[in-house]
């Protein structure tokens, strides 16, 4: 059984508190961030049901589409497909989760699978509730006519919950690593940032659809990160208890 002098005991308590402090701050920040995004999303969704067409949406889309060209169209299609397509994300989930599992990151693998799938179910419910139509070809140029509901954007939500999760996970795992490793881990953030404007440029979503998706996906991601950190801390404490000499 370990014994500590009073001074050692105080240092030990301070050390544990210093480790717990930042964790508690991050935990509260993620909870507050999620709640704020949910509140803003709720206000926006309520406005959508009352007024499906915003004049500012039409202006933003027309401004982005002012200089149309084959290059920009193909670039937007590529970004939209690779960065936000739920089909692509669902295909990539399995190999990414399998790689994390092989690296003994079991919790991370489980979160990689569960986060996008649960957000997809919640997003489908929100689309039914808001029931907003897609942009009309009479108002803006529409690359490909779709008959599904528009709010929130499924591709942007998928991008935030999949690529955003990989970005956050990469930041956690790359602490103390070299600069090029951190830069590599930050690449998923590009998909998250660019897929929204790409969807607006193609005329398949309004800017408010994209904003709603960033809010919805961001709140889901923040809440999931809070859960992940809580489970990871519990796992680490359990491992420390098992390794402690009896």
C-alpha positions in Angstrom: 0.0 0.0 0.0 1.4 3.4 -1.0 1.9 6.1 1.6 2.4 9.8 1.1 3.8 12.5 3.2 1.5 15.5 3.7 3.4 17.5 1.1 3.4 14.6 -1.4 -0.4 14.2 -0.8 -1.0 17.9 -1.5 1.1 17.7 -4.7 -0.8 14.6 -5.8 -4.2 16.3 -5.3 -3.0 19.4 -7.1 -1.7 17.3 -10.0 -5.1 15.5 -10.3 -7.0 18.8 -10.1 -4.8 20.3 -12.8 -5.5 17.4 -15.1 -9.2 17.4 -14.3 -9.7 21.2 -14.7 -9.1 21.5 -18.5 -11.2 18.4 -19.0 -14.1 19.9 -17.1 -13.8 23.2 -19.0 -13.9 21.4 -22.4 -16.8 19.2 -21.2 -18.8 22.3 -20.3 -17.8 24.2 -23.4 -19.0 21.3 -25.7 -22.3 21.1 -23.8 -22.9 24.8 -24.0 -21.9 24.8 -27.7 -24.3 22.0 -28.5 -27.2 23.7 -26.6 -26.5 27.0 -28.4 -26.5 25.4 -31.8 -29.7 23.5 -31.1 -31.4 26.7 -30.0 -30.3 28.5 -33.2 -31.3 25.6 -35.4 -34.7 25.5 -33.7 -35.3 29.2 -34.5 -34.2 28.7 -38.1 -36.3 25.6 -38.5 -39.4 27.4 -37.2 -38.8 30.3 -39.6 -38.5 27.7 -42.5 -42.0 26.4 -41.7 -43.5 29.9 -41.8 -41.5 31.3 -44.8 -39.9 28.6 -47.0 -38.3 31.2 -49.3 -35.9 33.8 -48.0 -34.9 36.7 -50.4 -31.4 36.6 -48.9 -31.1 32.9 -50.0 -31.9 33.8 -53.6 -29.4 36.6 -53.6 -26.6 34.5 -52.1 -27.1 31.7 -54.7 -27.2 34.1 -57.6 -24.0 35.8 -56.4 -22.2 32.4 -56.2 -23.6 31.4 -59.6 -22.8 34.7 -61.3 -19.7 33.4 -63.1 -20.7 29.8 -64.1 -18.2 27.6 -65.9 -17.5 23.9 -66.4 -14.5 24.0 -64.2 -16.4 25.4 -61.2 -19.3 23.1 -61.8 -17.1 20.0 -61.9 -15.2 21.2 -58.8 -18.4 21.8 -56.9 -19.7 18.3 -57.9 -16.5 16.7 -56.8 -16.4 18.4 -53.5 -20.1 17.7 -52.9 -19.7 14.1 -53.8 -16.5 13.3 -51.9 -17.0 15.7 -49.0 -20.7 15.4 -48.3 -22.4 12.5 -50.0 -23.9 10.2 -47.3 -23.3 7.3 -49.6 -19.5 8.0 -49.7 -19.5 8.5 -45.9 -21.3 5.2 -45.3 -18.8 3.4 -47.5 -15.8 4.9 -45.7 -17.2 4.3 -42.2 -16.3 0.6 -42.3 -12.6 0.8 -43.4 -12.0 3.8 -41.1 -13.6 2.0 -38.1 -11.8 -1.2 -38.9 -8.4 0.6 -39.0 -9.1 2.3 -35.7 -10.1 -1.1 -34.2 -6.9 -2.6 -35.5 -5.0 0.2 -33.8 -6.7 -0.8 -30.5 -8.8 2.4 -30.6 -12.0 0.5 -29.9 -14.0 3.4 -28.5 -13.0 5.6 -31.4 -14.1 2.9 -33.9 -17.5 2.6 -32.2 -18.0 6.3 -32.3 -17.0 6.5 -36.0 -19.8 4.1 -36.8 -22.5 5.4 -34.5 -22.1 9.1 -34.9 -23.0 9.4 -38.6 -25.7 6.8 -38.5 -27.6 8.3 -35.5 -27.3 11.8 -37.0 -28.8 10.5 -40.3 -31.9 9.2 -38.5 -32.3 12.5 -36.6 -31.8 14.5 -39.8 -34.4 12.5 -41.7 -36.9 13.3 -38.9 -36.2 17.0 -39.1 -36.6 17.0 -42.8 -40.1 15.6 -42.4 -41.0 18.1 -39.8 -39.8 21.2 -41.6 -40.9 20.0 -45.0 -39.1 22.7 -47.0 -39.0 22.4 -50.9 -35.7 22.4 -52.8 -34.6 25.6 -54.7 -36.8 26.3 -57.7 -35.2 26.5 -61.3 -37.4 29.5 -61.7 -35.4 31.4 -59.2 -31.8 30.0 -59.6 -29.8 27.7 -61.8 -30.3 24.1 -60.5 -27.7 21.6 -61.6 -29.8 18.5 -60.8 -33.5 18.6 -59.9 -34.3 16.7 -56.7 -37.7 16.0 -55.2 -36.6 15.3 -51.6 -36.9 17.9 -48.8 -34.3 20.6 -48.5 -33.8 21.5 -44.8 -31.3 20.8 -43.4 -28.8 19.8 -46.1 -28.1 16.1 -45.8 -24.7 16.3 -47.5 -23.5 19.1 -45.2 -24.8 17.3 -42.1 -23.0 14.1 -43.2 -19.8 16.0 -43.8 -19.9 17.6 -40.3 -20.6 14.4 -38.5 -18.2 12.2 -40.5 -15.3 14.4 -41.6 -15.8 16.7 -38.6 -15.5 13.8 -36.3 -12.3 12.6 -38.0 -10.9 16.1 -37.7 -11.6 16.3 -34.0 -10.3 12.8 -33.4 -7.1 13.7 -35.4 -6.6 16.7 -33.2 -6.9 14.6 -30.1 -4.6 11.9 -31.3 -2.0 14.2 -32.8 -1.2 16.1 -29.6 2.5 16.1 -29.2 3.1 15.0 -32.7 5.1 16.7 -35.5 3.7 19.6 -37.5 3.2 17.6 -40.7 1.2 15.0 -38.8 -1.1 17.7 -37.3 -1.5 19.2 -40.8 -2.5 15.8 -42.2 -5.0 15.3 -39.4 -6.6 18.7 -40.2 -7.4 17.8 -43.8 -10.9 16.6 -43.1 -11.8 20.1 -42.0 -11.4 21.2 -45.7 -14.3 19.0 -46.7 -16.5 20.4 -43.9 -15.7 24.0 -44.9 -16.1 23.6 -48.7 -19.1 21.2 -49.1 -21.6 23.9 -48.0 -20.7 26.5 -50.6 -20.5 23.7 -53.2 -24.1 22.7 -52.5 -25.3 26.3 -52.8 -23.4 26.8 -56.1 -25.0 23.7 -57.6 -28.4 25.1 -56.7 -29.5 22.0 -54.8 -29.7 23.8 -51.4 -30.4 27.3 -50.1 -27.8 29.0 -47.9 -30.1 28.6 -45.0 -30.3 24.9 -45.6 -26.5 24.8 -45.4 -26.5 27.0 -42.3 -29.1 24.7 -40.6 -27.0 21.7 -41.5 -23.9 23.2 -40.0 -25.8 24.0 -36.8 -27.5 20.6 -36.6 -24.4 18.6 -37.5 -22.3 20.8 -35.2 -24.6 20.3 -32.2 -24.6 16.5 -32.8 -20.9 16.5 -33.1 -20.3 18.5 -30.0 -22.6 16.3 -28.0 -20.9 13.2 -29.3 -17.5 14.6 -28.5 -18.6 15.2 -25.0 -19.8 11.6 -24.7 -16.6 10.4 -26.2 -14.4 12.3 -23.8 -16.5 11.1 -20.8 -16.2 7.4 -21.9 -12.5 7.8 -22.7 -11.8 9.3 -19.3 -13.8 6.5 -17.6 -11.8 3.9 -19.6 -8.5 5.5 -18.6 -9.5 5.6 -14.9 -10.5 1.9 -15.1 -7.1 1.0 -16.7 -5.3 2.9 -14.0 -7.2 1.1 -11.3 -6.4 -2.2 -12.8 -2.7 -1.4 -13.1 -2.4 0.0 -9.6 -0.4 -2.4 -7.3 -2.6 -4.0 -4.6 
